Amino acid sequence: MGYGNQPRKGKMNPDEAIGLIKSGQRIALSPVCAEPESLIKALVDAKDRLENVILYTMMPLGDCAYALPEMEGHFKVKTFSVGPRLMEAVNEGRAEYIPCHLSQIPGFFSSGTLPVDVALIHLSPPDSRGNCSLGVSVSYIRAVLDKAKTVIAQINEQMPRTLGDTLVPLSQVDYVVEASHPIPTIPASKIGEVEKRIAEYTADLIPDGAVVQVGIGNIADAILGELKGKKDLSIHTGTFSDAAIPLVESGAIGHGKGSDGGARLTATELIGSSKLYEFCDRNPFVAIRPIDYTHNISVLSQIKGLVSVTSGIEIDLGGQLNAEMRGQTLMNGLGGQLDFLRGAAASVGGKGMIAFPSTARKGAVSRIVSKLDSGISVSVGRADIDFVITEHGVARLYGKSLSERAKALISVAHPKFRDELKHAFRKTYT
């Protein structure tokens, strides 16, 4: 690759770049689909000379070899969200979860609360002016770049050049490592009858002209699929996937000025297929921005008609949501759920929704429970949820007393669990 501008100190191969890292240092990694693969591999290969290196990341979708049992003593992983690849390591103590709302993460770095010695980031090739793009993930990296003592960038010719607030001049990078490999992808969601029914109920609550926040996964994708008949929509979310593309193609997502200027799809991460990454490459319709913008309540509160749809693991009859734990196993982090629920509550015409199937474990367990078990985290308090949606209908909690919301939640529970829940209700409220 030829560059119109140059990094501060030059180009290296991955092993040379990782050779700069010393034991005991704190390393910040580009998260999710943007972990710099060639640098990570070289880091793992160098484990025998490294001890007590702290790695900051978030829901990585690479192989996470640095969190394997044989890496103990060499690397300590600290993550702002758990996700499937780090779940085992977190629950076995090889990695640590930092409880936080996603909007808080840049502040951890900018305040110096989490010092960074080396940033390992992932960029697109530069343009003629020497500006690279952060591509599929801006997230917390802007704050890291401002504070890291050394910045090492993997420049990957397969990283899409996204727009928004993504540009990083080579002059802000110390060392460059060149690479060419595909960005991690996820398979398409499998949408069944339950997800479709949930999506239908949810779509009925989303008006034309709404600004929609959904995440990724089968329910989120099903909801987006039900919105193709709407008009003048925008998306402002943490992450979006391929399911957003048909909304553009159908015209459901409007043209012209939206909630983020000319962009109609705003996020801080992209997670999907190569089709999604190609769609977002140099697309002015898409804005990828820092996480303290996308999840900032002062930004969200100014968006008219923000509809937030998130999910959870279980909810009790008082409206307290557990979105993190199954039994005593940590499944997820807090994520951006409360950022968006409170942002939607502050938005004129906004709505905050929780959407999930009424049962888990192939119907053996109700997700609507009389009370959360001891030791289970309350991810969202009972005052922060407006609607709860299952395949059995919609329960509105806004403005309802404890007994009223319990009755509403029982009405959307699976029928085979309703008698049990009614019995618990009578013991508590009568």
GIPEGI-V505997 format. One record per residue. N is the residue number from 1. RES is the residue in one small letter. PHI is phi in whole degrees, 0 to 359 (* if undefined). OMEGA is omega in whole degrees, -180 to 180 (* if undefined). Layout:
n=N res=RES phi=PHI omega=OMEGA
n=N res=RES phi=PHI omega=OMEGA
This chain:
n=1 res=m phi=* omega=173
n=2 res=g phi=255 omega=-175
n=3 res=y phi=244 omega=175
n=4 res=g phi=282 omega=177
n=5 res=n phi=219 omega=-175
n=6 res=q phi=230 omega=172
n=7 res=p phi=296 omega=-175
n=8 res=r phi=299 omega=-173
n=9 res=k phi=236 omega=173
n=10 res=g phi=122 omega=-179
n=11 res=k phi=260 omega=177
n=12 res=m phi=216 omega=167
n=13 res=n phi=272 omega=-175
n=14 res=p phi=302 omega=-178
n=15 res=d phi=295 omega=178
n=16 res=e phi=297 omega=-179
n=17 res=a phi=295 omega=-180
n=18 res=i phi=291 omega=176
n=19 res=g phi=299 omega=178
n=20 res=l phi=283 omega=-176
n=21 res=i phi=277 omega=-177
n=22 res=k phi=243 omega=176
n=23 res=s phi=304 omega=177
n=24 res=g phi=82 omega=-179
n=25 res=q phi=281 omega=179
n=26 res=r phi=251 omega=-173
n=27 res=i phi=242 omega=174
n=28 res=a phi=257 omega=-178
n=29 res=l phi=251 omega=166
n=30 res=s phi=302 omega=-171
n=31 res=p phi=263 omega=171
n=32 res=v phi=55 omega=-178
n=33 res=c phi=277 omega=-173
n=34 res=a phi=252 omega=176
n=35 res=e phi=302 omega=-178
n=36 res=p phi=284 omega=-168
n=37 res=e phi=302 omega=-177
n=38 res=s phi=293 omega=178
n=39 res=l phi=288 omega=178
n=40 res=i phi=297 omega=180
n=41 res=k phi=299 omega=179
n=42 res=a phi=295 omega=178
n=43 res=l phi=296 omega=179
n=44 res=v phi=296 omega=179
n=45 res=d phi=296 omega=-178
n=46 res=a phi=267 omega=-171
n=47 res=k phi=303 omega=-173
n=48 res=d phi=294 omega=178
n=49 res=r phi=260 omega=-175
n=50 res=l phi=243 omega=176
n=51 res=e phi=226 omega=172
n=52 res=n phi=54 omega=174
n=53 res=v phi=275 omega=180
n=54 res=i phi=268 omega=179
n=55 res=l phi=245 omega=175
n=56 res=y phi=262 omega=179
n=57 res=t phi=209 omega=178
n=58 res=m phi=206 omega=176
n=59 res=m phi=39 omega=-178
n=60 res=p phi=294 omega=178
n=61 res=l phi=248 omega=171
n=62 res=g phi=278 omega=-177
n=63 res=d phi=277 omega=176
n=64 res=c phi=55 omega=-179
n=65 res=a phi=298 omega=179
n=66 res=y phi=293 omega=-180
n=67 res=a phi=255 omega=178
n=68 res=l phi=290 omega=-178
n=69 res=p phi=305 omega=-178
n=70 res=e phi=290 omega=179
n=71 res=m phi=268 omega=-179
n=72 res=e phi=300 omega=-177
n=73 res=g phi=91 omega=178
n=74 res=h phi=269 omega=-178
n=75 res=f phi=233 omega=171
n=76 res=k phi=239 omega=-177
n=77 res=v phi=269 omega=174
n=78 res=k phi=237 omega=-172
n=79 res=t phi=238 omega=-180
n=80 res=f phi=270 omega=174
n=81 res=s phi=205 omega=-169
n=82 res=v phi=271 omega=180
n=83 res=g phi=81 omega=-173
n=84 res=p phi=294 omega=-174
n=85 res=r phi=283 omega=-179
n=86 res=l phi=252 omega=-174
n=87 res=m phi=302 omega=-179
n=88 res=e phi=297 omega=-179
n=89 res=a phi=297 omega=179
n=90 res=v phi=295 omega=-176
n=91 res=n phi=287 omega=176
n=92 res=e phi=261 omega=174
n=93 res=g phi=88 omega=178
n=94 res=r phi=277 omega=176
n=95 res=a phi=227 omega=-178
n=96 res=e phi=239 omega=176
n=97 res=y phi=266 omega=175
n=98 res=i phi=259 omega=-179
n=99 res=p phi=297 omega=-179
n=100 res=c phi=191 omega=165
n=101 res=h phi=277 omega=-174
n=102 res=l phi=300 omega=179
n=103 res=s phi=298 omega=-177
n=104 res=q phi=278 omega=-166
n=105 res=i phi=300 omega=-180
n=106 res=p phi=305 omega=179
n=107 res=g phi=295 omega=176
n=108 res=f phi=300 omega=-179
n=109 res=f phi=279 omega=-175
n=110 res=s phi=294 omega=180
n=111 res=s phi=278 omega=-176
n=112 res=g phi=84 omega=177
n=113 res=t phi=300 omega=174
n=114 res=l phi=244 omega=180
n=115 res=p phi=293 omega=180
n=116 res=v phi=233 omega=175
n=117 res=d phi=276 omega=-176
n=118 res=v phi=225 omega=172
n=119 res=a phi=256 omega=173
n=120 res=l phi=250 omega=-172
n=121 res=i phi=240 omega=-174
n=122 res=h phi=230 omega=-174
n=123 res=l phi=230 omega=169
n=124 res=s phi=282 omega=171
n=125 res=p phi=299 omega=-179
n=126 res=p phi=283 omega=171
n=127 res=d phi=275 omega=-176
n=128 res=s phi=294 omega=178
n=129 res=r phi=267 omega=180
n=130 res=g phi=85 omega=179
n=131 res=n phi=260 omega=175
n=132 res=c phi=265 omega=175
n=133 res=s phi=243 omega=175
n=134 res=l phi=287 omega=170
n=135 res=g phi=67 omega=-171
n=136 res=v phi=279 omega=-178
n=137 res=s phi=207 omega=169
n=138 res=v phi=265 omega=171
n=139 res=s phi=48 omega=-178
n=140 res=y phi=260 omega=-169
n=141 res=i phi=291 omega=177
n=142 res=r phi=303 omega=-180
n=143 res=a phi=295 omega=178
n=144 res=v phi=296 omega=-179
n=145 res=l phi=298 omega=-179
n=146 res=d phi=289 omega=-172
n=147 res=k phi=244 omega=-176
n=148 res=a phi=295 omega=178
n=149 res=k phi=288 omega=179
n=150 res=t phi=224 omega=179
n=151 res=v phi=243 omega=177
n=152 res=i phi=245 omega=-176
n=153 res=a phi=246 omega=166
n=154 res=q phi=275 omega=177
n=155 res=i phi=258 omega=-171
n=156 res=n phi=245 omega=-177
n=157 res=e phi=293 omega=178
n=158 res=q phi=262 omega=176
n=159 res=m phi=283 omega=179
n=160 res=p phi=295 omega=178
n=161 res=r phi=264 omega=-180
n=162 res=t phi=275 omega=-178
n=163 res=l phi=248 omega=-178
n=164 res=g phi=119 omega=174
n=165 res=d phi=228 omega=-170
n=166 res=t phi=246 omega=-169
n=167 res=l phi=285 omega=175
n=168 res=v phi=231 omega=178
n=169 res=p phi=289 omega=177
n=170 res=l phi=302 omega=179
n=171 res=s phi=294 omega=177
n=172 res=q phi=267 omega=-177
n=173 res=v phi=249 omega=178
n=174 res=d phi=276 omega=-176
n=175 res=y phi=228 omega=180
n=176 res=v phi=243 omega=172
n=177 res=v phi=240 omega=-178
n=178 res=e phi=271 omega=-178
n=179 res=a phi=208 omega=172
n=180 res=s phi=212 omega=176
n=181 res=h phi=207 omega=-179
n=182 res=p phi=295 omega=173
n=183 res=i phi=284 omega=179
n=184 res=p phi=306 omega=180
n=185 res=t phi=236 omega=173
n=186 res=i phi=237 omega=179
n=187 res=p phi=289 omega=177
n=188 res=a phi=296 omega=-179
n=189 res=s phi=291 omega=173
n=190 res=k phi=261 omega=-175
n=191 res=i phi=254 omega=179
n=192 res=g phi=258 omega=-177
n=193 res=e phi=295 omega=180
n=194 res=v phi=297 omega=180
n=195 res=e phi=298 omega=-180
n=196 res=k phi=295 omega=179
n=197 res=r phi=294 omega=177
n=198 res=i phi=301 omega=-179
n=199 res=a phi=297 omega=179
n=200 res=e phi=296 omega=178
n=201 res=y phi=298 omega=-179
n=202 res=t phi=293 omega=-178
n=203 res=a phi=299 omega=178
n=204 res=d phi=298 omega=-178
n=205 res=l phi=266 omega=-177
n=206 res=i phi=254 omega=-176
n=207 res=p phi=277 omega=169
n=208 res=d phi=305 omega=178
n=209 res=g phi=84 omega=-179
n=210 res=a phi=289 omega=169
n=211 res=v phi=255 omega=-167
n=212 res=v phi=254 omega=171
n=213 res=q phi=245 omega=170
n=214 res=v phi=223 omega=179
n=215 res=g phi=260 omega=178
n=216 res=i phi=235 omega=-179
n=217 res=g phi=116 omega=-171
n=218 res=n phi=293 omega=180
n=219 res=i phi=290 omega=179
n=220 res=a phi=301 omega=-180
n=221 res=d phi=294 omega=178
n=222 res=a phi=296 omega=179
n=223 res=i phi=297 omega=179
n=224 res=l phi=300 omega=178
n=225 res=g phi=296 omega=180
n=226 res=e phi=277 omega=-176
n=227 res=l phi=263 omega=-175
n=228 res=k phi=295 omega=178
n=229 res=g phi=270 omega=180
n=230 res=k phi=280 omega=-180
n=231 res=k phi=230 omega=169
n=232 res=d phi=58 omega=177
n=233 res=l phi=278 omega=166
n=234 res=s phi=228 omega=174
n=235 res=i phi=239 omega=173
n=236 res=h phi=226 omega=-169
n=237 res=t phi=210 omega=174
n=238 res=g phi=280 omega=-176
n=239 res=t phi=217 omega=168
n=240 res=f phi=227 omega=-174
n=241 res=s phi=236 omega=-178
n=242 res=d phi=303 omega=-176
n=243 res=a phi=298 omega=178
n=244 res=a phi=283 omega=-174
n=245 res=i phi=297 omega=179
n=246 res=p phi=300 omega=177
n=247 res=l phi=292 omega=175
n=248 res=v phi=288 omega=-177
n=249 res=e phi=295 omega=-179
n=250 res=s phi=278 omega=-177
n=251 res=g phi=88 omega=179
n=252 res=a phi=295 omega=172
n=253 res=i phi=275 omega=-171
n=254 res=g phi=287 omega=176
n=255 res=h phi=251 omega=-178
n=256 res=g phi=84 omega=-174
n=257 res=k phi=295 omega=178
n=258 res=g phi=242 omega=-179
n=259 res=s phi=288 omega=-179
n=260 res=d phi=230 omega=-179
n=261 res=g phi=66 omega=-180
n=262 res=g phi=284 omega=180
n=263 res=a phi=283 omega=176
n=264 res=r phi=245 omega=175
n=265 res=l phi=234 omega=-178
n=266 res=t phi=241 omega=179
n=267 res=a phi=204 omega=174
n=268 res=t phi=250 omega=178
n=269 res=e phi=223 omega=168
n=270 res=l phi=242 omega=176
n=271 res=i phi=222 omega=-179
n=272 res=g phi=185 omega=-179
n=273 res=s phi=257 omega=177
n=274 res=s phi=298 omega=177
n=275 res=k phi=298 omega=179
n=276 res=l phi=297 omega=-178
n=277 res=y phi=295 omega=176
n=278 res=e phi=293 omega=179
n=279 res=f phi=298 omega=-176
n=280 res=c phi=274 omega=-178
n=281 res=d phi=294 omega=178
n=282 res=r phi=57 omega=-177
n=283 res=n phi=262 omega=-179
n=284 res=p phi=291 omega=177
n=285 res=f phi=285 omega=-174
n=286 res=v phi=243 omega=176
n=287 res=a phi=237 omega=176
n=288 res=i phi=255 omega=-170
n=289 res=r phi=229 omega=179
n=290 res=p phi=300 omega=-175
n=291 res=i phi=291 omega=177
n=292 res=d phi=275 omega=165
n=293 res=y phi=259 omega=-176
n=294 res=t phi=298 omega=-176
n=295 res=h phi=251 omega=-174
n=296 res=n phi=277 omega=-176
n=297 res=i phi=297 omega=178
n=298 res=s phi=291 omega=174
n=299 res=v phi=284 omega=-176
n=300 res=l phi=297 omega=-177
n=301 res=s phi=293 omega=180
n=302 res=q phi=271 omega=179
n=303 res=i phi=273 omega=180
n=304 res=k phi=284 omega=176
n=305 res=g phi=73 omega=178
n=306 res=l phi=283 omega=178
n=307 res=v phi=247 omega=-179
n=308 res=s phi=258 omega=178
n=309 res=v phi=235 omega=177
n=310 res=t phi=235 omega=-174
n=311 res=s phi=227 omega=-179
n=312 res=g phi=189 omega=-180
n=313 res=i phi=262 omega=179
n=314 res=e phi=199 omega=178
n=315 res=i phi=224 omega=179
n=316 res=d phi=269 omega=-174
n=317 res=l phi=292 omega=175
n=318 res=g phi=273 omega=180
n=319 res=g phi=99 omega=176
n=320 res=q phi=276 omega=-175
n=321 res=l phi=254 omega=168
n=322 res=n phi=256 omega=179
n=323 res=a phi=244 omega=-171
n=324 res=e phi=240 omega=-167
n=325 res=m phi=237 omega=168
n=326 res=r phi=244 omega=-169
n=327 res=g phi=65 omega=177
n=328 res=q phi=256 omega=179
n=329 res=t phi=262 omega=177
n=330 res=l phi=282 omega=-177
n=331 res=m phi=260 omega=-174
n=332 res=n phi=221 omega=168
n=333 res=g phi=263 omega=176
n=334 res=l phi=297 omega=179
n=335 res=g phi=62 omega=-179
n=336 res=g phi=259 omega=-173
n=337 res=q phi=302 omega=-177
n=338 res=l phi=287 omega=173
n=339 res=d phi=306 omega=-176
n=340 res=f phi=283 omega=178
n=341 res=l phi=298 omega=180
n=342 res=r phi=286 omega=175
n=343 res=g phi=296 omega=178
n=344 res=a phi=294 omega=179
n=345 res=a phi=296 omega=-179
n=346 res=a phi=273 omega=-179
n=347 res=s phi=278 omega=175
n=348 res=v phi=296 omega=-178
n=349 res=g phi=78 omega=-178
n=350 res=g phi=282 omega=179
n=351 res=k phi=217 omega=176
n=352 res=g phi=244 omega=-173
n=353 res=m phi=234 omega=169
n=354 res=i phi=246 omega=-177
n=355 res=a phi=234 omega=176
n=356 res=f phi=201 omega=175
n=357 res=p phi=297 omega=-178
n=358 res=s phi=287 omega=-179
n=359 res=t phi=228 omega=175
n=360 res=a phi=227 omega=178
n=361 res=r phi=53 omega=177
n=362 res=k phi=57 omega=176
n=363 res=g phi=88 omega=-176
n=364 res=a phi=280 omega=-173
n=365 res=v phi=229 omega=175
n=366 res=s phi=279 omega=174
n=367 res=r phi=276 omega=173
n=368 res=i phi=261 omega=-171
n=369 res=v phi=237 omega=-179
n=370 res=s phi=294 omega=175
n=371 res=k phi=204 omega=177
n=372 res=l phi=286 omega=179
n=373 res=d phi=295 omega=176
n=374 res=s phi=301 omega=179
n=375 res=g phi=89 omega=178
n=376 res=i phi=278 omega=-180
n=377 res=s phi=288 omega=169
n=378 res=v phi=269 omega=-177
n=379 res=s phi=283 omega=179
n=380 res=v phi=227 omega=-180
n=381 res=g phi=288 omega=-173
n=382 res=r phi=289 omega=179
n=383 res=a phi=270 omega=-172
n=384 res=d phi=252 omega=-177
n=385 res=i phi=245 omega=-180
n=386 res=d phi=267 omega=-178
n=387 res=f phi=236 omega=168
n=388 res=v phi=239 omega=-174
n=389 res=i phi=236 omega=170
n=390 res=t phi=235 omega=177
n=391 res=e phi=291 omega=-180
n=392 res=h phi=259 omega=175
n=393 res=g phi=137 omega=-174
n=394 res=v phi=239 omega=173
n=395 res=a phi=249 omega=176
n=396 res=r phi=264 omega=-178
n=397 res=l phi=261 omega=-175
n=398 res=y phi=303 omega=176
n=399 res=g phi=77 omega=-177
n=400 res=k phi=264 omega=175
n=401 res=s phi=288 omega=-180
n=402 res=l phi=301 omega=-179
n=403 res=s phi=290 omega=180
n=404 res=e phi=293 omega=-180
n=405 res=r phi=289 omega=176
n=406 res=a phi=299 omega=178
n=407 res=k phi=298 omega=-180
n=408 res=a phi=296 omega=-179
n=409 res=l phi=291 omega=177
n=410 res=i phi=299 omega=-178
n=411 res=s phi=293 omega=179
n=412 res=v phi=251 omega=173
n=413 res=a phi=286 omega=175
n=414 res=h phi=296 omega=-177
n=415 res=p phi=308 omega=-176
n=416 res=k phi=288 omega=178
n=417 res=f phi=253 omega=-173
n=418 res=r phi=292 omega=180
n=419 res=d phi=298 omega=178
n=420 res=e phi=299 omega=180
n=421 res=l phi=290 omega=177
n=422 res=k phi=295 omega=177
n=423 res=h phi=297 omega=178
n=424 res=a phi=297 omega=178
n=425 res=f phi=298 omega=-179
n=426 res=r phi=296 omega=179
n=427 res=k phi=294 omega=-175
n=428 res=t phi=269 omega=-168
n=429 res=y phi=247 omega=178
n=430 res=t phi=231 omega=*
